[in-house]
Amino acid sequence: MRLRPRLVLLILATMLPLLGYSAITQFIRYRNAEQRAAVGEADSVARAVQQSVNARLVALRVLALSPELQRGDFVAFRRTAEVLIANELPGANVLLLARDGSQLVNTAAPPGTPLPPRNYLDSLTRVFDTGQPVLSDLFTGVLLQRPVVAIEVPVKAPDGSVLYDLALNPTPNAFLDSLGGDRALDAVVTVFDRQGVTVARSRDHNAFVGAKADEPLLSHLMRGEESMLRVETPEGSDSVVALSRIEPFGWTVSVELPGTRLSASALQLILPTLAVGGVMILLSVALAAFASHRIAGPIDALRNMGEEPGRADWGQLRRLPEVHDVALALRDTRQRVRARTADLEKTIEERDLLLREVYHRVKNNLQMVDSMLAMQARRIVDPAVRESLTQLRSRVHALSVVHAQLMAATNLRTFEVGGFLKELASNLADTLSSTDRPVRITVESDVASVTLDIAIPLGLALTELLTNSAKHASTADGCTIHVRFDLLPERQALLTVQDDGGDPSAPDRFAAGVDGLGARLVQGFVRQIDGAMTVEYAHGMRVEIRLPLPEDT
């Protein structure tokens, strides 16, 4: 990638995360502020509902202290209650209930009307059991046949026992005034009783009164949690809901804010930030393009200098001090490299000459040893001793062939294994053959190179194997031995030696526990090259030596 795109990417990689962080931070702050406002609104409505209930509760407690109730004059008490309703609680009705739920007085019915017992006894029982005021859940009034709530206080005798339950049923819309106020048009405020049933709602009140909240809102209501959660509203939209408890009555106020409104408003808030950030990015990209143009010239000149030293444009290189310094260092380094390379080439030539001389002298010395062994063998009468000297000559010749191959190699460290094996096999075939029992050796090899560390043990092992096969597999017609060197995957190689058999004792030649010198030598050479040897007998002996090849061969 060229310099200019890199600089542009650097600008974008630097500024886009900052712009994104700024926008996301503003978005989150706005949403948090809106949610805190929803919690504050829920707390405000909860206090308003609590104050509304407390105001009615005070009036009801005053009414509970009327002398008429203590005397049991229910007719006079009814007149007192009607006066209170007309002056303080228009539209409400007052009930006087016995412990069994029978209605002694109900201002919603004309005097003398038979009154059925109340069908909702939960709050009535709590008043008689605790002697404390109670705010009931929403229930259907047996006389009014509409959803009502009851604010109930105990009427106590002088000894403190509860005589009656004095209840007040506010008007159906008694709590709607508490849900008013200056709030967003799309915020919905709902009052729920302890069972999660809607008591009042700022939107579509009549349609939702008596309806139970949906999950997961209902679970939060039943646990009495004050929290902020995201729910699907009855209208089917996604909203953020803030909950606030009305203590000590156990009701809950919820304020619902549409999630889409929060997101849309937050996006409108961050649009200016995104616009300004976009302009800044464009300016930064333009500056990056200008800077890259100023930088690219000296860099191109430096590249041309590296490719062709004679094309150095020092005028361009001086435009950027850092590039100019690099160019000077490159020029000096090139001069030092030339001088050092000349010294190394001279040293390598001297080393190669010395190595070739060493290999040549070692080969000559080995040939001299071979000649001495040959002369000694001709003077030996004992066939066993002569055979031992012949085998020793084969081993010495194997070493001589290795050094001859190295002396002829290009790099003086490795040489091609095929030629080495063929020369070694050819010499052994001549040494091991007799006039009436010829030894025929064929060699096939993949193209591969070996080092001195591998060639010497491998050549000596092959010498022992060929000598063994010529000795034990030879028949009246002589013997044929096949040698293969194959390259395997994962830098492995396989040397295979196969003869055509003939000696009944052949299966014991390299069996486990055989302590002959040849067998021990082959096993030692295989271990020396970290190889593994397997021997099979079927129509002759087949030996496979699997060995690893170094990385540099």
C-alpha positions in Angstrom: 0.0 0.0 0.0 1.3 3.4 -0.9 2.1 6.2 1.6 -1.0 8.3 0.8 -3.6 5.6 1.5 -1.6 4.7 4.7 -1.8 8.3 6.0 -5.5 8.5 5.2 -6.1 5.2 7.0 -4.1 6.5 9.9 -6.2 9.7 10.1 -9.4 7.6 9.9 -8.2 5.1 12.5 -7.4 7.9 14.8 -10.4 10.2 14.4 -13.3 7.8 13.7 -13.0 6.1 17.2 -12.8 9.5 18.9 -15.8 10.7 16.9 -17.7 7.5 17.7 -16.8 7.7 21.3 -18.0 11.3 21.5 -21.3 10.5 19.8 -21.9 7.4 21.9 -21.1 9.2 25.1 -23.5 12.0 24.2 -26.2 9.4 23.3 -25.8 7.5 26.5 -25.7 10.7 28.6 -28.9 11.9 27.0 -30.7 8.6 27.5 -29.5 8.5 31.1 -30.8 12.0 31.7 -34.2 11.1 30.2 -34.4 8.0 32.3 -33.5 9.9 35.4 -36.2 12.4 34.5 -38.7 9.5 34.2 -37.7 8.2 37.6 -38.1 11.7 39.0 -41.6 11.9 37.4 -42.6 8.6 38.8 -41.5 9.7 42.3 -43.4 13.0 41.9 -46.6 11.2 40.9 -46.2 8.7 43.7 -46.0 11.6 46.2 -49.0 13.2 44.6 -51.1 10.0 44.9 -49.9 9.5 48.4 -50.9 13.1 49.3 -54.3 12.5 47.7 -54.9 9.3 49.7 -53.6 10.9 52.9 -56.0 13.9 52.5 -59.0 11.6 52.1 -57.6 9.4 55.0 -57.6 12.5 57.3 -61.2 13.3 56.4 -62.1 9.7 57.0 -60.4 9.6 60.4 -62.2 12.7 61.5 -65.5 11.1 60.4 -64.6 7.9 62.3 -64.5 10.0 65.6 -68.1 11.2 65.2 -70.3 10.6 68.4 -73.0 9.1 66.3 -70.9 6.1 65.5 -70.1 5.6 69.2 -73.9 5.7 70.0 -74.7 3.4 67.1 -77.0 6.1 65.5 -76.4 5.2 61.9 -79.1 7.5 60.6 -77.5 10.6 62.2 -74.1 9.3 61.1 -75.3 9.1 57.5 -76.3 12.7 57.5 -72.9 13.7 58.9 -71.2 11.7 56.2 -73.3 13.2 53.4 -72.4 16.7 54.6 -68.7 15.7 54.5 -69.0 14.3 51.0 -70.8 17.3 49.7 -68.3 19.7 51.1 -65.0 17.9 50.8 -65.3 14.7 48.7 -67.9 15.4 45.9 -68.7 12.2 43.9 -67.4 9.8 46.6 -69.4 7.5 48.8 -68.9 6.4 52.4 -69.6 2.9 53.7 -69.8 1.5 57.2 -69.0 -2.2 57.4 -69.3 -4.8 60.1 -66.7 -7.6 60.5 -68.6 -10.1 58.4 -68.8 -7.6 55.5 -72.4 -6.6 55.9 -73.0 -2.9 54.9 -74.5 -0.9 57.7 -74.4 2.4 55.8 -73.7 3.2 52.1 -74.2 6.7 51.0 -74.4 5.6 47.3 -77.8 4.0 48.0 -80.9 5.9 49.1 -81.8 5.5 52.8 -83.7 2.4 53.6 -82.4 0.5 50.6 -81.5 -3.1 51.4 -77.7 -3.4 51.2 -75.9 -6.6 50.1 -72.8 -7.7 51.9 -69.5 -6.6 50.4 -67.8 -9.2 48.2 -64.3 -7.9 48.7 -63.1 -8.8 52.2 -59.3 -8.6 52.0 -58.9 -5.0 53.1 -61.8 -5.3 55.6 -60.0 -8.3 57.3 -56.8 -6.3 57.6 -58.5 -3.3 59.2 -60.1 -5.5 61.9 -56.9 -7.5 62.4 -54.4 -4.7 62.5 -56.6 -1.7 63.6 -54.7 0.4 61.0 -55.8 2.3 57.9 -55.8 0.3 54.7 -55.8 1.2 51.0 -57.5 -1.6 49.1 -56.6 -3.0 45.7 -59.0 -2.4 42.8 -62.2 -4.4 43.0 -65.8 -4.4 41.6 -68.2 -2.7 44.0 -71.2 -4.9 44.8 -73.6 -2.0 44.8 -72.1 0.3 42.2 -71.0 -2.5 39.8 -67.9 -0.7 38.7 -64.2 -0.8 39.6 -63.6 1.0 42.8 -60.9 1.3 45.5 -61.5 1.8 49.2 -59.7 3.9 51.7 -60.6 2.3 55.0 -60.0 3.2 58.7 -61.1 1.4 61.9 -63.8 2.8 64.1 -62.7 1.9 67.6 -64.5 1.6 70.9 -63.1 3.4 74.0 -61.3 0.2 75.0 -59.4 0.2 71.6 -61.3 -2.7 70.0 -62.4 -2.2 66.4 -66.2 -1.8 66.1 -66.6 -1.0 62.4 -64.7 -0.5 59.2 -65.3 3.0 57.8 -64.5 3.0 54.0 -64.5 5.7 51.4 -64.8 4.9 47.7 -63.3 7.9 45.7 -64.7 8.8 42.3 -63.5 6.7 39.3 -61.3 9.5 38.2 -60.1 10.5 41.7 -56.4 9.9 41.0 -56.3 11.3 37.4 -55.5 14.8 38.7 -52.4 13.3 40.4 -51.3 12.0 37.0 -51.4 15.5 35.4 -48.6 18.0 35.2 -46.1 19.3 32.8 -44.7 16.3 31.0 -43.9 15.1 27.5 -47.1 14.2 25.5 -45.8 10.7 24.8 -45.0 9.9 28.4 -47.7 7.5 29.9 -48.2 7.5 33.7 -50.0 4.5 35.3 -50.9 3.7 38.9 -51.0 0.0 39.8 -52.4 -1.6 42.9 -50.5 -4.4 44.8 -51.7 -7.0 42.4 -50.5 -5.2 39.3 -53.9 -4.1 38.2 -54.3 -0.6 36.6 -56.0 1.9 38.9 -55.5 5.0 36.9 -53.8 5.9 33.6 -52.9 9.2 32.0 -53.8 7.9 28.5 -57.0 5.9 27.7 -57.9 5.6 31.4 -61.3 4.0 30.9 -59.9 1.4 28.5 -57.1 0.2 30.8 -58.7 0.5 34.3 -58.9 -3.0 35.8 -56.4 -4.5 33.3 -53.5 -6.4 34.7 -49.9 -5.5 33.7 -48.1 -7.7 31.2 -44.8 -9.5 31.8 -42.1 -8.7 32.6 -43.5 -5.5 34.2 -45.9 -7.6 36.3 -43.1 -9.5 37.9 -41.4 -6.3 38.9 -44.6 -5.0 40.3 -45.3 -8.1 42.4 -41.8 -8.0 43.8 -42.3 -4.4 44.8 -39.1 -3.2 43.0 -38.3 0.4 42.3 -36.3 0.1 39.1 -35.8 1.1 35.4 -36.6 -1.5 32.8 -37.4 -1.9 29.1 -40.8 -3.5 28.3 -43.3 -3.9 25.6 -46.3 -1.6 26.4 -50.0 -2.6 26.0 -49.9 -0.6 22.7 -47.2 -3.0 21.5 -44.3 -0.5 21.4 -40.9 -0.8 23.1 -40.7 1.6 26.1 -38.5 2.4 29.0 -40.4 2.2 32.3 -39.5 3.8 35.6 -41.2 2.4 38.7 -41.8 4.2 42.1 -43.6 2.7 45.1 -46.4 4.5 47.0 -45.6 3.8 50.6 -47.0 2.6 52.9 -49.9 1.5 50.7 -47.9 -0.9 48.4 -49.2 0.7 45.1 -46.7 1.5 42.3 -46.5 4.3 39.8 -44.9 3.7 36.4 -43.8 6.3 33.8 -43.4 4.9 30.3 -41.2 6.7 27.8 -41.2 5.3 24.2 -37.7 3.9 23.4 -38.0 5.3 19.8 -38.5 8.8 21.2 -35.4 8.5 23.4 -33.3 7.2 20.5 -34.6 9.8 18.0 -34.0 12.6 20.4 -30.5 11.4 21.2 -29.7 11.1 17.5 -30.9 14.6 16.9 -28.6 15.7 19.7 -25.5 14.0 18.3 -26.1 15.0 14.7 -24.1 18.3 15.1 -21.2 16.4 16.6 -21.2 14.0 13.7 -21.4 16.9 11.2 -18.5 18.8 12.8 -16.5 15.5 13.1 -17.0 14.7 9.4 -15.7 18.1 8.4 -12.7 17.7 10.6 -12.0 14.3 9.1 -12.2 15.7 5.5 -9.8 18.5 6.5 -7.4 15.9 8.1 -7.6 13.7 5.0 -6.7 16.7 2.8 -3.7 17.6 5.0 -2.6 13.9 4.9 -2.8 14.0 1.1 -0.6 17.1 1.0 1.9 15.7 3.5 2.1 12.4 1.7 2.9 14.3 -1.5 5.8 16.1 0.2 7.1 12.9 1.7 6.7 10.6 -1.3 9.3 12.4 -3.4 12.2 11.9 -1.1 11.1 8.3 -0.4 10.9 7.5 -4.1 14.4 9.0 -4.6 15.6 6.8 -1.7 14.1 3.7 -3.3 15.7 4.5 -6.7 19.0 5.0 -4.9 18.6 1.5 -3.4 17.8 0.0 -6.7 20.4 1.9 -8.8 23.1 3.7 -6.8 24.0 5.9 -9.8 20.5 7.4 -9.9 20.6 9.0 -6.5 18.8 12.4 -6.6 20.3 14.2 -3.8 18.2 17.3 -4.4 15.0 15.3 -3.6 16.7 13.4 -0.8 17.6 16.7 1.0 13.9 17.8 1.1 13.3 15.4 4.0 16.2 15.4 6.6 15.4 11.9 7.9 15.4 10.4 4.4 18.7 12.3 3.6 20.3 10.8 6.7 19.1 7.3 5.6 20.5 7.9 2.1 23.9 8.8 3.6 23.9 5.8 5.8 22.9 3.6 2.9 25.7 5.0 0.8 28.3 4.4 3.5 26.9 0.9 4.3 27.1 -0.1 0.6 30.7 0.9 0.5 31.5 -1.1 3.6 29.5 -4.1 2.3 31.5 -4.0 -1.0 34.8 -4.0 0.9 33.6 -6.7 3.3 32.2 -8.8 0.4 35.5 -8.7 -1.3 37.2 -9.9 1.8 34.7 -12.7 2.4 35.0 -13.9 -1.2 38.8 -14.0 -0.9 38.4 -15.9 2.4 36.0 -18.4 0.9 38.2 -19.0 -2.0 41.1 -19.7 0.3 38.9 -21.9 2.5 37.7 -23.9 -0.5 41.2 -24.3 -1.7 42.3 -25.6 1.7 39.3 -27.9 2.0 39.9 -29.4 -1.5 43.5 -30.0 -0.5 42.5 -31.6 2.7 39.9 -33.9 1.0 42.5 -34.7 -1.7 45.1 -35.6 0.9 42.6 -37.7 2.9 41.6 -39.5 -0.2 45.2 -40.2 -1.2 46.0 -41.4 2.3 43.0 -43.7 2.3 44.0 -45.0 -1.1 47.5 -45.6 0.3 46.0 -47.6 3.2 43.9 -49.5 0.7 46.9 -50.4 -1.4 48.8 -51.5 1.8 45.9 -53.7 2.8 45.8 -55.2 -0.7 49.5 -56.0 -0.6 49.0 -57.6 2.8 46.0 -59.6 1.7 48.0 -61.1 -1.2 50.6 -62.4 1.2 48.0 -63.9 3.6 47.3 -67.6 3.1 44.5 -68.0 5.7 41.2 -67.4 3.8 39.4 -66.0 6.9 42.1 -63.4 7.5 42.1 -62.6 3.8 38.4 -62.1 3.8 38.6 -59.8 6.9 41.2 -57.7 5.1 39.0 -57.5 2.0 36.1 -56.3 4.1 38.4 -53.7 5.7 39.5 -52.5 2.3 35.8 -52.1 1.4 35.2 -49.9 4.4 38.3 -47.8 3.7 37.3 -47.4 0.1 33.9 -46.2 1.2 35.6 -43.4 3.2 37.8 -42.6 0.2 34.7 -42.3 -2.1 33.1 -39.9 0.3 36.1 -37.6 0.2 36.4 -37.9 -3.5 32.8 -36.8 -3.9 33.3 -33.9 -1.6 36.4 -32.8 -3.4 34.5 -32.7 -6.7 31.4 -31.0 -5.2 30.7 -27.3 -5.8 30.1 -26.2 -2.3 32.5 -28.6 -0.6 29.9 -29.5 2.0 27.2 -31.6 0.3 27.2 -33.8 -2.8 24.7 -35.7 -4.9 23.9 -39.1 -3.3 23.2 -41.0 -6.5 26.7 -40.7 -7.9 28.2 -41.6 -4.6 26.1 -44.8 -4.2 26.8 -45.9 -7.8 30.6 -45.4 -7.4 30.6 -47.2 -4.1 28.5 -50.1 -5.5 30.6 -50.4 -8.6 33.8 -50.7 -6.6 32.3 -53.3 -4.3 31.0 -55.3 -7.2 34.5 -55.5 -8.6 35.9 -56.4 -5.2 33.3 -59.0 -4.2 33.0 -60.7 -7.6 35.0 -63.7 -8.7 35.3 -65.3 -12.1 32.7 -68.0 -11.5 30.5 -66.1 -9.1 29.9 -62.5 -10.3 28.1 -60.0 -8.0 25.7 -57.7 -9.9 24.7 -54.4 -8.1 22.1 -52.0 -9.6 21.6 -48.5 -8.1 18.6 -46.2 -8.5 18.3 -42.9 -6.7 16.2 -39.8 -6.5 18.0 -36.5 -6.9 19.2 -35.6 -3.4 22.2 -34.2 -1.6 23.9 -35.4 1.6 26.4 -34.0 4.0 29.6 -35.6 5.3 27.9 -36.5 8.6 25.4 -38.6 6.7 27.5 -39.9 3.8 30.2 -41.6 5.9 27.8 -43.7 8.1 25.5 -44.4 5.2 28.3 -45.5 2.9 29.8 -47.7 5.6 26.4 -49.3 6.3 25.8 -49.9 2.6 29.2 -51.4 2.3 28.4 -53.9 5.2 25.0 -54.8 3.7 26.4 -55.4 0.2 29.3 -57.4 1.6 26.8 -59.5 3.6 24.5 -60.1 0.7 27.4 -61.0 -1.6 28.6 -63.5 1.0 25.3 -65.1 2.0 23.1 -64.7 -1.0 25.5 -65.8 -3.7 24.8 -69.0 -5.6 26.6 -70.8 -8.4 25.4 -68.0 -10.8 26.5 -65.3 -8.4 24.0 -62.9 -7.0 22.0 -59.7 -7.9 21.6 -56.9 -5.4 19.3 -53.9 -5.9 20.0 -50.6 -4.2 17.4 -47.7 -4.1 17.5 -44.3 -2.4 14.1 -42.6 -2.3 13.0 -39.2 -1.0 10.0 -39.3 1.4 7.7 -36.5 2.7 8.7 -34.4 5.7 12.5 -34.4 4.8 12.8 -38.2 5.2 14.7 -40.7 3.0 14.7 -44.4 2.5 17.6 -46.6 1.5 16.6 -50.1 0.4 19.0 -53.0 -0.2 17.4 -56.2 -1.8 19.3 -59.4 -2.7 17.9 -62.5 -4.4 18.7 -64.9 -1.5 20.1 -68.4 -1.8 21.6 -69.0 1.6 19.4 -71.1 3.9 20.8 -69.3 6.9 19.8 -65.9 5.5 17.0 -65.2 8.1 19.5 -65.1 10.9 21.8 -62.5 9.3 20.4 -59.4 11.1 18.0 -61.0 13.6 17.7 -59.5 17.0 20.6 -60.6 19.2 23.0 -61.4 16.4 26.4 -60.2 17.5 28.5 -60.5 14.3 30.7 -57.6 13.6 28.9 -56.6 10.4 25.5 -56.6 12.1 26.8 -54.5 15.0 28.5 -52.1 12.6 25.3 -51.6 10.5 23.2 -51.0 13.6 25.7 -48.5 15.0 25.9 -46.6 11.7 22.0 -46.5 11.6 21.9 -45.1 15.1 24.6 -42.5 14.2 22.3 -41.0 11.5 19.2 -41.2 13.8 17.7 -43.8 11.4 15.6 -46.9 11.8 16.3 -50.2 10.1 13.9 -53.0 9.2 14.8 -56.5 7.8 12.5 -58.8 5.9 13.2 -62.2 4.3 11.2 -63.3 1.3 13.0 -64.5 -1.8 16.1 -63.0 -0.3 16.9 -60.3 2.3 15.4 -56.9 2.1 16.8 -54.2 4.4 15.2 -50.7 4.7 16.9 -47.8 6.4 14.7 -44.8 7.0 16.7 -41.6 7.9 16.0 -37.9 8.4 17.7 -35.4 6.1 19.0 -32.1 7.5 17.3 -28.8 6.5 20.3 -27.6 4.6 20.6 -30.6 2.2 
